[in-house]
Amino acid sequence: MIDAATLSELWRQHADRLLMIARATGEPAEDAVQEAFVALAQQATLPDDPLAWLARTTRNAILQAHRGRQRRTAREQLAAQQRSWFAQPEQYEDQQLDGQQVTAWLEALDAADREIIVMHLWGGLTFRQIADVIGRSAATANRRYQQALGALQARANQNQTR
């Protein structure tokens, strides 16, 4: 790892220039510059051209943050447009299923279980892919899916007896 004195000197020499370069993108720059210096501190050896390396790393951090904001904004806009997880209740009349009721049942599930249901049923993800997303085994993802599905089925059965 690079020693603290070298990092301090590089910060003194380059931080202002990196901030100016980063601010030219119109994105918040301070976090990106700090992330670049943290990444530099984790390097085994000092790059041949530290300023170029830091500029590239700062730029990549800004791009990554920008992409993350775009994805989050798109998800939020999509969620705002969708009034329920399902189609309107009249589309389920022949099945005696109320889309708003099922949406309420889904929302009553634990957030992690709801996420697994949505990833599998609507996202089309396999249990292996879901496992990678949630950081658990495929067996755990499958078990939680089955339990959540069972909870939804129990609510549906309880609703039919009324």
Long-range contacts (C-beta under 8 A, 24 or more apart in sequence): 1-41, 1-42, 1-43, 1-44, 2-40, 2-41, 2-43, 2-45, 2-46, 6-46, 7-37, 7-40, 7-41, 10-37, 10-40, 10-50, 10-54, 11-37, 13-51, 14-50, 14-51, 14-54, 17-51, 18-51, 18-54, 18-55, 18-58, 21-55, 21-58, 21-59, 22-58, 22-59, 22-62, 25-59, 25-62, 25-66, 27-62, 27-65, 27-66, 28-65, 29-58, 29-62, 31-61, 31-65, 32-58, 32-59, 32-61, 32-62, 32-65, 33-58, 35-61, 36-61, 85-118, 85-122, 96-160, 97-156, 101-159, 102-152, 102-156, 105-151, 105-152, 105-155, 105-156, 106-152, 108-155, 109-148, 109-151, 109-152, 110-148, 112-144, 113-144, 113-145, 113-147, 113-148, 113-151, 114-148, 116-141, 116-144, 116-145, 116-148, 117-145, 117-148, 117-149, 117-152, 120-145
